[in-house]
């Protein structure tokens, strides 16, 4: 788990990004997948990323300093929320594309999927985009506590098949509720960041 974590700032566009050499991991996933909960669990701070803020509303990248500037966590808005306007979807796409393709600090993307469900078209598009841009991915399957073993084994296979999961990426299954595999996720992240 993180030794230290602190919110730095939100940015609506490139001018708000931080100009230095500190490596970044960007967290992406569908609204409600458990991204805020996972960040809070990693940080052991229930309030770091706001859990249950209106899904899909914020169009900002949120920057957090981790382990006294050892790296930064960049929390992206959840995608796939049906009730946001097309303009907002386009805005989200432009902002994410710019960040993911031009940010030299970005070393790895942590992408979250719900272990109970087959990935959606949004998930497939996101993963395709990350792979087309050769960005290493730590895939985190959430809500492990809601499934029996035979179910999560079957679903992990389905998720990997649907996404054409690349064997060079890492897949972990977690429960934020029961704190399962949180240490493993953190260690995988540190390895990918090489910090
Ligand atoms: P976000 O929209 O991706 O940031 O998702 P949240 O972290 O706000 O979580 C969405 C909902 O899923 C909340 O009700 C959480 O309590 C719940 N949740 C998140 N992670 C888990 C998990 O690992 N297990 C279970 N059972 N519920 C979870």
Boltz pocket constraint, residues with backbone or C-beta under 6 A from the ligand:
constraints:
  - pocket:
      binder: B
      contacts: [[A, 29], [A, 30], [A, 31], [A, 32], [A, 33], [A, 34], [A, 35], [A, 36], [A, 37], [A, 38], [A, 50], [A, 51], [A, 52], [A, 53], [A, 55], [A, 78], [A, 142], [A, 143], [A, 144], [A, 145], [A, 146], [A, 174], [A, 175], [A, 176], [A, 177], [A, 178]]
      max_distance: 6.0
